[in-house]
Amino acid sequence: MVGTSVLHQTHLLISQEDHPRSPEFNFRPKEQECVSLVKKCKRIEEFKQVHGQILKLGLLWSSFCASNLVATCALSDWGSMDYACSIFQQVEEPSSFIFNNLIRGHVKDMNLEDALLMYSEMLERGVEPDNFTYPALLKACVRLRALDEGMQIHAHVFKLGLEDDEFVQNSLINMYGKCGAMRHSCAVFEHIDQKTVASWSALIAARASMGMWCECLSLFGDMNSEGCWRAEESILVTVLSACTHLGALDLGRCTHGSLLRNMSGLNVIVETSLIDMYVKCGYLERGYCLFQRMCKKNQLSYSVIISGLAMHRRSLEALKVFSDMLEEGLKPDDVIYVGVLSACGHAGLVEEGFQYFDRMRFEHGIEPTIQHYGCMVDLLGRAGMLDKAFELIKNMPMEPNDVLWRSLLSACKVHRNVELGETAAKNLFQLNSHNASDYVVISNMYAQVQRWQDVAMIRTKMIDKKLAQTPGFSLVEVKRNVYKFVSQDKSHPQCDGVYEMLHQMEWQLEFEGYSPDTSQVLLDVDEEEKRQRLSRHSQKLAIAFALIHTSQGSPIRIVRNIRMCNDCHIYYEVNFDDL
């Protein structure tokens, strides 16, 4: 009967001779047959047919049958939580197994509040939770960012004596960390007598979810220093993400080596994470080579390499990769088109950008999102077509958000269109923007045209609103450690040596024709102070530090949180040509 549909097998459950009410009827074999058919179901229609036969047999009273019915319907990809709950309502005395699977099913379907309500009903009906109840329940708390509820559940864990269960402990570490309660997360971790690689993974993943990338690497180092565990794939992928955000290429390459040594083969998710790390750490060629060698590529792989090529100003190659993807028969999604439109923006391909925008809508049936309109505004803004960018914002089918107005404002600053910049800023502030950088941009735009009173007015507003600007910083990796510098930084232990190196570099560059572009200093100060401020930009401090601690010919990679100014571009070109 191989290959026969479950719908054609349910008649075998009841023979002509057997009847559920007869004294001789043996339920146990029928229960096992029913459960066997339940597990073979591939569609909800098949499942309902088997469910009907179970009802006819009067087997729903069996905990064995009821539990498997609920679990299969709740957790299968083809299942239905509504139907699973309807079965649950017919069970007189549901077990913890049934409640656990309903909670898991609600979490799987993102019915997170329903998962918490199911737990409440479990307690009300006097069914005692077990160690399988809490991992899914705490996952619901994570996704809801429900720290208070998570802490109450932690109290229940203590009450039931489950605080030493490994799965519950790791779920608590994850819940507290991803809800921002790092102190509690660490406390649970420290309470564990026999830490496992899963415990470390939960702690590191919690830090990653909050963007605490340096802490991720520090914890990874602590784990390795104890020497008791071999890092599993999930930890190494998290470490890769940390390396990507910090620009820690050397550590990323070591992690790549660990993956190759410890894994028999890398799946498409890990390979894509590696490509993303190499691309964003400035080693585009390595990332591109990995992409080309991938046996299996998906939409995310293409999205990462297209965006990476665009970021490195290799827009034509990015568009070629997109063309190759279409030829391979992969259908682009909205994320891929964000990368494609960004590539057009970086290359100034205005006409081509609008052509791709139309292809996205009409050929591939993708409705433009606010991100796609943001790419188009950026495209027009970079090309200096500010009025067209403004018209596009006004005629959008949805309300523009702060990102679009911010993009237009930045373009107005670059092209010194103060009037339109003020309009963009007005609309931005009407959205109750509390982003200090917005005020800084319009302040700098006024400074460009020497409207110092307006500069003072904007700076006063920032003080009144208690807005603190996030300082620009540069990260540099030296000997597998990441060092951070901010402009005018004198806090580093080797500050004297760094400034001495800066002085030597500037003295040498004067003979190469370098002259500081003091127009980049948007402050009402004299030329000497402007020159001094330019000389202490964070990326210059980072590169001076790297030159002190690396051998000649070693690559130096700087990661910044804001765009590099024009003077630093010129400084690097002259400096590195000479070095």
Secondary structure, 3 states (H helix, E strand, C coil): CCCCCHHHCHHHHCCCCCCCCCCCCCHHHHHHHHHHHHHHCCCHHHHHHHHHHHHHHCCCCCHHHHHHHHHHHHHCCCCCHHHHHHHHHHCCCCCHHHHHHHHHHHHHCCCHHHHHHHHHHHHHCCCCCCCCHHHHHHHHHHHHCCHHHHHHHHHHHHHCCCCCCHHHHHHHHHHHHHCCCHHHHHHHHHHCCCCCHHHHHHHHHHHHHCCCHHHHHHHHHHHHHHCCCCCCHHHHHHHHHHHHHHCCHHHHHHHHHHHHHHCCCCCHHHHHHHHHHHHHCCCHHHHHHHHHHCCCCCHHHHHHHHHHHHHCCCHHHHHHHHHHHHHCCCCCCHHHHHHHHHHHHHHCCHHHHHHHHHHHHHHCCCCCCHHHHHHHHHHHHHCCCHHHHHHHHHCCCCCCCHHHHHHHHHHHHHCCCHHHHHHHHHHHHHCCCCCHHHHHHHHHHHHHCCCHHHHHHHHHHHHHCCCCCCCCEEEEEECCEEEEEECCCCCCCCHHHHHHHHHHHHHHHHCCCCCCCHHHCCCCCCHHHHHHHHHCCHHHHHHHHHHHHCCCCCCCCEEECCCCCHHHHHHHHHHHHHC
